[in-house]
Amino acid sequence: MVQLEVITRGSPDGLPGAAKPTPLLFVHGAWHGAWCWDEHFLPYFAAHGYIVHALSLRGHGKSEGRIFGSRIRHYAQDVAQVAASLPTPPIVIGHSMGGFTVQKYLETHSETQPIPAAVLIASCPPGGLIPSTLRTLRTKPLTMLKVMIQFRLYPLVSTPEQAHSHLFSSDFPVDRVAHYQARLSDESMLAFLDMMGLDRVRVKRITARNIPIQVIGAGSDTLFLPREVVGTARAYGTVAEILPDIAHDMMLEDRWQEVADRILAWLAERGL
């Protein structure tokens, strides 16, 4: 068992009469850690009565383990480990690669762990990364060459300029881009290959279990285009919510609260 960093906010006594019975578990995407949720989302959802948790996947943030050699299935095991440690089964919320990890968690662990609901934010589609990778290859061929030669994903975010182009809106303040870029880590090439097709999501295993799934996309996302997010939602028998004028890192962008409020509204509609 890997020792994983988990940031927790909120308490049952924090808001008398308003505490929600179901906790939330946030799963970060490539290059990030639990810290990305603690900037805005964790305190905001805690203020709305939820007990919230964000883990750093193995090798990320302050978690033990190695990034290199980690597979998506290992990341899904990390989610399962944290979920099983909580007194109440959590709603799982994943961003980008974390969204793909959440899908694999739903596929492989929902028979053994109760899962009340899931939320996919700017998530890698269940079909994988091929369209996104081909776009990046066309627009940044030298960067992708570095990725292949070095067998690591860090070249995609190795400078503030690279991180800005992939993760943030064009008008996002450059000083804040630099601040966040400095916190980014490397990412597993094997996890990337899993998302390219080595370990695709078996959607039917998830839909057979009737787990409510919310799908949210960013109108200005260059990694996963709105039409790809719509395809993800269609695969799970739901309708995508595309928020305009926001880029890939939806939990860090200036309009993060709109994203959080859509999740809150969706949870409220389901009594969660």
N, C-alpha and C positions, 0 to 999 in steps of 0.2 A: 504494500500500500504506500503510495506516494504522499508525502506531507505537502498539502496544498494550502496556499494562502487563500483565506476567505475573509472578505470585508463584510461586516454585518452592521446594519443601521436599524433603528427602531426598536421598540420593546412593547410587550403587551400592556404595560402601564403608561406608555408614553402619551396616549390620547384616550383617556377614559371614555368608554361608550362608543368609540369610533374605530377601535382596533379591528382589523380584518383577520379572519380565521386562517386564511391561506397565505403562506409566505411566497415571495418571489425569489427566483434564482437566476441571476444574469450571467451570460456566457459571452466573453469577448471574442473578437475576431483576430485575424492574423496580425502579428506585430504588437498587439496591445496586451493589456493585463487588466486585473480587476480595477485598477486605478481609473480607467476610462469611464466606468459607471459611477464612480464616487465623485466625479466632478460636479455632476448635476442630478443624475437620475436617483441615486440611492437616497440622498437627503430629501428629494422631492417626493418620492413614493413613500418614504418613512413618514413624512409630514401628512400624508393622506391615509395613514393608519396601517400601512403594511410593515411587516418585518421583512427586510430585504437583505439578500446575500449576493455577493459577487465573488466568483472564484477566479484565480489565475490558473490557467491550464499548466500542466507540468512544464517546467523550464521557463515559464513566463513569470514576470513580476517577482515575488518572493517565494514562489513554489519551488520545491525540489524537483529533480529530474532534469532530463536533457531535451532540448528542442530537437536537435539533430537525431534522427532515427525514430522520432515520434510519428505515429500514424493517427488518422482520424479516429480509428477505433480506440486508441489510447485516450484521446481527448474525451470521447464519449464515456469511457470508464471513469474519467475524472469527474464528469458531471454526475454520473450514477453514484460515485462515492460520496460526494457532497450531499446530493439529494437524500441518500439513505441515512445520512448522519442527522438530518433535521427531524424534529418531533412530528411535523406534519408534512405530507408530500407537497412539494412546491410547484407553482406555475413556472415553467422554464422559458426564458427569454434570450434569444441568441442573435448576435449581429454578425453579418458577413460569414467568415469561416465558422464563427460560433453558431450561426444559423444552420449551417450544414452539419455541424457537430450535434446540435439539438435534434435535427432530423434523424441522424444515425442513432442517437440516444432513444428517440421515440421508437425507432425500428427495432432496436435490440434489447431494450430494457422495459418497455411498457407492459410486458406480460408479468414481470416480477416486481415492478415498482408502480404504484398508482400515480398517474399523471393527470392532474385536473385540467390543464390547458397548456398551450404553448404559443409563443409569439415569435415570429421571424421578422427581423428588421434588416433591410438591405441585405438579404441573405443570398448566399450562393444557391442557385437553383438545384433541385434534386438531380437534374441531369448533368450537372457539373460545370466546369470552368472553361470548356473549350471556346465558346463564343467570346468570353471576356479575354481569354489569353490571346486569341487571334487579333482582337482589337488592339491590345497592348503591343503585340508584335508589329502591327502595322504602324502605330504611332510612335513607339519607342523601341526600335529594333536593336539599338546598341545596348540599351538597358537589359532587354531580354537576353541578349547574347551573354552579358555578364552573369545573369541568373543561371543560364545553362552551364557556362564554364565553371563558375564557382559552386554550383549545385546548392544554392541558397537563395532566399527570397529578399534578403535585405537590400540589394541594389534598387529595388522598386521604391524604397522609402529612405534611401541612404542620405539624402539631403533635404533641407526644408522645401526646396523647389519640387523635388520628386514627390514628397509627401503631400504638398499642396495640390498638385495636379491630380493625384489619385484619391485623396481623402476629403478635401475641403472645397467649399465654394470659392469662386475666383476672387470675391471681395472679402474673404475671411482674413482678418488682420494678420500680417506676416509675422509679427512678434509672437502671437499666440500659436501660429503654425510652428515656429521654431521651438517654442516651449514644448509642444506636444511631440514634435518629431524627435526631440532629445530623449523622450521617454520610450520610444519604440524599440522593440527588440528584433532579433532575426526571427525567421519562421522556417518550419520544417519543409524541406523539399519533398519528402515522402508524403506529408499531408497534402501538399499541392498536387502531387501525382494521384493521390486518392481522389481528390476533387476533380481531377482531369478525367477520371474514368476507372481507376483501379478499384474504387470502392464506392460505386454509385449508390444512391439511396433507393431502397426498394419501397416505393411509395405505397403499394397495395398492402403491405404489412402494417403501415401506419393508418391508412384510411379504414382498414377493417376494424380498427379499435375505436373509431368514432371519437377521437380526441379533438376538442375544439382548437382550431389553429387560426390565429390572426396573422395576416401577411401585410407588411408595410414596406413601401419603397420610397426612394427619393427621386424627385423629378430631375435633378441635376447630377445624378449618380453616373459616373463614367465606367465604373467596374461592372455593375449590374443594372442594365438599362430598364426603364419602366416596363417595356414589353416582356422582359424576362421575368420580372417580378409578377406581372400578370399571369405568366405561364406557371409560376410556382403556385400562386393562389388557385389557379384552375386545377392543378394536379391534386389539390386537397379539397376541392369542392367548395371553395369560398371565393370571395371577391377581394382583390388587392386594394389597399388604400395607398394612393400615390400622392405624396405631399410635394407641392411644387417649390421651386427655388430653395432646395436644400440638397446637400451633396452626401457622399457616402457615409461619413462619420456622423450619423444623425444624432448621436447622443452627446456630441461635442460641439456641433454647429450652433450658431447663434439662435436658431429656431428650434432648439432641442425640446422646449416646453410643449410645442405643438405635437411633437412625436409622443411625449409622455402623456399628454392629455388624451390623445387618441387611444393609447393603451388603457388608460384609466376608464375611459368611456366604454370600451369594449368589455373590460372586466366587469364593470358595473352592470352592463346589459345581461351578463350571465350570472350575476349574483356572487361574483368572486371577489 
